[in-house]
Amino acid sequence: MKLRTLGIALASTALMTTAAMAEDVTLTIESWRTDDLTLWQDKIIPAFEKDNPGIKVVFSPTAPTEYNAALNSKLEAGSAGDLITCRPFDASLALYEAGHLAALDDMDAMSNFSDVAKSAWQTDDASASFCVPMASVIHGFIYNKDAFDELGLEVPTTEAEFFAVLDKIKDDGSYIPMAMGTNDQWEAATMGYNNIGPNYWKGEEGRLALIKGEQKLTDEQWVAPYATLAKWQPYLGFGYEAQTYPDSQNLFTLGRAAIYPAGSWEIAGFNTQADFEMGAFKAPVKADGDTCYISDHTDIGIGLNAASPNADAAKTFLAWVASPEFASIFGNALPGFFPLSKTPVELEDPLAKEFASWRGECESTIRSTYQILSRGTPNLENETWGASVAAIKGTETPEALGAKLQEGLSSWYAPHQ
Amino acid sequence: MNRPRIRWHIAVFLAPAVLVYTTIMILPLFNTLRLALYSRIDQERIFVGLQNFMTLFGDPVWADQFWNALGNNVWFFVIHMLVQNPIGIALAAMLSHHKLRFAALYRSAIFIPTILSFVIVGFAWKLILSPIWGIAPTMLGSVGLGFLYQPWLGKEEYALTTLSLISVWQFVGIPMMLIYAALLTIPEEILEAGEIDGITGMTAFWKIKLPLILPSIGIISILTFVGNFNAFDLIYASQGALAGPDFSTDILGTFFYRTFFGFQLQLGDPHMGAAVASAMFAIILVGVCVYLFGIQTRLRRYQL
């Protein structure tokens, strides 16, 4: 009798302890999105915690430039958070291969995403997925609508129209035709080469052929974008060689430049900075009626730290991230970061809507250098930065640049040898 | 016979410094050198001997980057030696002139940039030289020299020299202070004796003061050498880890950073990074040895 009471007492204490522990589950998210801290704290986390009592979530971001290094050391030391925000492709793949990220294929929620969306966080043979896709960014051009109205300009759809518009702005002289500099180098590659390029190499078709070794960087479709970039030079502002990325942003939002080669991540910032109306157009096609291709680049995912003691709670959170509810909160709170789930999300921001609408008209692709091709030395992505800058400055011919990149790639990449 | 006493107090007094220095300086140094002899293959750390160094010097991709960085670093050092140190000495000579008024003010003003953070210096100069918001184009324009303006930091041919001069601006206070201190130790009697023999003004500087401060100039040269070959911060703060345009400002420090920590899509490689660090260590060691055995032992010292 006494023993039984004791047993019950013990059992109930044990139950109570587990109950108390369950209440205590706190998930920590590692991220580089310091800009989004308030968004997570005020919108995303409360929405999750409301539906999932017993799980607390803490968003703990590190500065973007330090994120990879800091995360690696934390994972090695075993002090990293339960949930890891994933960079696309190799940085996360390396974490998975080192056993730091758990495979997520057994999660039902993964079926909410298309194969392209998942491709950034899979093994090369697509046999295992290790991050839930969160958002992509789309490339295009943002323009100053007031300036276009003032000069009587139409939004260009073909390359000829694009350069005609630039010529008109240049002749008028009251605006810098295009706000971009080459000082920080990456804009020339990301907002230049990979923005206009997919129309030349036909998006996924060319990108995958390049990975398989069927196309070469010396082929016409990979060299021609450099020739087009070279034609941009006269339309960039005075001293563009020393113009930095923030300089370009400021030139555009201050209304001093008419066109800004952009990624959709600029939208939120531009909306608060610029006091004129903005519009967006996609990379111009060669001839009227050509199929258009856009760079719809998978950028952010979120995965599970394999060493997390709270794996079950973390999986609950990941399943929620894959849900339409999260997509709707995230897509609207961060205009310009487009949710990747199959269920379409109703966006409110007009500029973001414009960008997202291209998904229906054009074929989507991701940046050509990101998957597999930037794994060796020399690093193709970094080389493309330099090549795009050289094309704009005119220090080397497009053909020479293609040859140099191809030489670097075939020095380590078997399908190109 | 008296056994020589073991003087324990020496060991006891040395112990703290030796222990601290060993754990935080000597061990990491040798561990870095050791790290350079390994490589990570399929998640396993494997001893590969000198293979990392063979890659660094043998593989054209790595070797090009290394020699480019070393060449840039030498130019960075040459500018400091040709501009920073002569200006530092000249400033010290002027400051030590007894007829100069407000010497303390000038001294502080010239020294202040030295205590500023690299990030602030890099940012401020980037703004000054910016073609869009900078005062450099306007200032040159207002004296009719607008055509001289170039976006210096964005041009391959000027960027490294511009950054070297920015660094000179920041650090000219160090040689100035050291030489100033050395000049103050020269006794008045020697100068007066020279005056009696008819040596005054500039001649006094060249014939009396300069020989007496040569050891200080040697120290400054070696400090400049070590500082320049370890430099990283200013380039990183103003041009980023890719040291643009087109690697024209890439020095050993930024090359090491990219290799060790990775950059954008390039993953970090601690073993190749350690190999680069070892090469930097060797270069600095050789430079310091050349100075110590080749120059310092031959410097004539005068008893004051």
Interface residues (C-beta under 8 A of the other chain):
Chain A: N68 A69 N72 F89 D90 A91 A94 E97 A98 G181 T182 N183 D184 Q185 W186 G237 F238 G239 Y240 E241 A242 Q243 T244 D247 N250 L251 T369 Y370 S374 R375 T377 P378 N379 E381 N382 W385 G386 V389 A390 K393 T395 G408 S411
Chain B: Q43 D59 V61 W62 K126 L129 S130 P131 I132 W133 P137 Q150 P151 W152 L153 G154 K155 E156 Q239 G240 L242 G244 P245 D246 F247 F261 G262 F263 Q264 L265 Q266 L267 G268
